[in-house]
Amino acid sequence: MSDILVVLAVLVVNLGLVSYLLYMRLGSGGAPRKVMGWLIAELWLTFAVAAAMMLGISRLLGPGGRQGALGELEDVGSRFGALPTQLQVMVVAGVLLAVGLVAYLLKRINRLVEAYPPPPPPSE
């Protein structure tokens, strides 16, 4: 099995668990199903777009050849430096866009969690 398929499988399982947790948390606060559905759809779409961008960037940079984290980091730096300037700008823009999408999603989740607080625990 390819490494990318393993990573995608783990990502799908984790997104499924996060979706369920968001559904349970917002549902306990009384959020409408439509709001929860759109948020979960946005979660999946954001990670699909970010994963597609990162996959494109990794294919653009090519396969790594060094062992260890530091060697791989130096190898990515040298491959990035070998790209034409236009592609370097596109790679940086893609990374910034992916990070921006995830940051926006986290901010949106935070706002919805604050807007629909959970009910107080029952008193005994």
N, C-alpha and C positions, 0 to 999 in steps of 0.2 A: 504494500500500500504506500502510495506516495506521501511524503511529508506534508504537502499542502492539503491533501484530503484529510489527514489526521487533524491538522490545525482547524480546518473548516468544520469537521465533525465536533470537535471540542467546543468551537465557537457556537455552533447551533445548539448544542446541549446547554451551554451556559446562558445563551440568550433565551432559551425556553424557560429555564429556571428563573431568570430575572423577570421575564414577562409574567410568570405565575406570581412571583412575589409582589410585583407592582399591582397586579390585578387584585390580589388579596388585600394589600395595604390600602389602596385607594377605594376598593369596594367596602372595606370596613369603615371608611370615613364617609361613605355615602356618595361617592363620585358616580355620575351617570355612566352607564355602560359605553355610550358613544365616546365620551371623553377618554375612558380607559382604552377602548379599541383604537382610537386614533393615536394615542401615546404609544401603545405597543407596536402599532404599524410603523410609527416614526422611528421607534427603537430599532426595529429590524431593517428598515430602509437605510437608516444612518449607518449601521454597521455593514450593510451590503455595499453601500457606496464607498465607505472607508476601506473595506477589504478589497474591492475592485481597484481602487487607486493604489493601494500598497502592492497588490499583485502586479499591476502595470509598471510601477516603479521598480519592483524587484526584477521583472523581466527586462526592463530597460538597462538596469545596471549589470545584469548577467549573473551567472552563478559564482558563488564564493569559492575560494580555493584554500584558504588558510584554516588552521585549527585554533580553537580558543577564541574567547571573546575579544581580546585585544588585537589579535591577528586579523580577525574578521572585520573589526572596526577600521583598522588601517587599510584593509583590502577594499572596503566600501568607500572609504575616503579617496583612495587612489582611482577607483573606477568612476566615482562621481567627478573627480577632477579631470578625467580624460573625456568626459562628455562635452559636446559643444555648449556654448554659453546659453543658447536658446533652450536646450534640453535641461540644463541646470536650473534655469528659471522655472521651467515647467515642473520639475521634480520638487523644488522648494514650494512652489504654489500648491501642488497636490498635497504635500505633507501638511502645509498650513491649513488648507481647506478641510482635510480630514480631521485634524485636531480641532478646528473651529466648529465643525459639525457635531463632534462628540461633546465639546464644551457647551454648545447651545442646547443639546439634548439634556445634559446634566442640569443645566439651569432650568429648563422647562420641567423636568421631573421634580426638582426642588420646589418650584413654585406650586405645582399641583399637590405635592405632599403637604405643603403648608396650607393650601386652600381647603384641603379635606383632611382635617386632623382625625385621628382614630377616636372612637368613643372612649369615655373614661372607664376604667375597670370597675366591675360591680363591687359595691361595698358589702361587707359581711355584717 
